[in-house]
Amino acid sequence: MESPKTTGARRRYKLWLVAMTVILAWAGYALFSQMQRQAETEERLSLAKERLEQVQQQSDELQAKIKQLNDPEYISQLASKQQGWVKPGEELLTAP
């Protein structure tokens, strides 16, 4: 027969083992869920960076277009090509 000391010690050991199992299971679940959230966040960051790069490229193109539209020579060329306007003394030649 076991003594009361060993029975209590076994009970405490089993309780400690159950508590550690629960704590380790919770820690594993928390770690796994954080890893999933991190992967999702990294994916969103990657998409946001790609979108930012596209928007910056569009912005650069629009800035270049603005510079062109501020140039009187470019505006003159556009008026000649698109509207058929010519300066006094010039003739508009078109291909048949």
N, C-alpha and C positions, 0 to 999 in steps of 0.2 A: 504494500500500500504506500502511496505517496504521502509525503509530509505536507502540511499546509503551506510551508515555505515554497516548495517546488510547484505546487498547484497555483499559487498566486503569481509566481515568477513566469510560469507558462502562460497564464492568462494575460499578464502584462506584455509578454513577448508577442503573443498573437494580436493583441490590440495595437501594439506598436507596428507590427507588420501590416495590418489592415490600414492603419493611418498612413504609413509610407506608400503603400500601393495607391491609395486614393490621391495623395499629394503628387506622386509621380505621374499618374494618369492625367490629372488636371494640368500639370506642367507640360506634358506631351501634347495635350489638346491645345493649350495656349500657344505653344511654340509652332505647331502645325498651322493654326489659324493665322498667326502673325506672318508666317512665311507665305501663305496664300495672299494675304492682304498686300504684302510687300511686292509680290510678283504682279498683282493687279495694278498697283501704283506705278511700278516701273514701266508696265505696258502703256498706261495712260500718259506717263511722262514722255515716253518715246513718241507716241502719237502727237502729243502737244509740241514737241520739238520739231517734228516733221512739218506740222501745220505752221509753226512759227517761221520755219525756213521758207516755206512757200509764200507766206504773207510778206516776208522781208524781200523776197525776190520780186514779187508783184510791186511792192513799194518802190524798190530800186528802178524797175521798169517805168513806173508812173512818174518818178522824179526825173528820169531821163526824158520822158515825153514832155513834161512841163518845161524843161530847159529848151527843148526843141521849139515848143510853141511860143516861147519868149524871144525867139530869134526871128527878126523880120525877114531874113532871106528864106527861111524855112516856110514861113507863112505865105510868102510870095509864091513859092513853088507849089504849095498846097492849093492856093487859089487858082493858079494856072492849070494844074492837073485836074482838080476836082470840079471846079466851077467854070473853067474855060476863060477866065479873066486874063487879060494881058495888060501890060503897061502901055502908056501912050507911045506910039512909034514902033511897037512890036506887032508881029502877026502870029496868029495861032495856026500851026500846021498840024493837020490830023491825017492819019493814014486812012485810005479808003477801005 
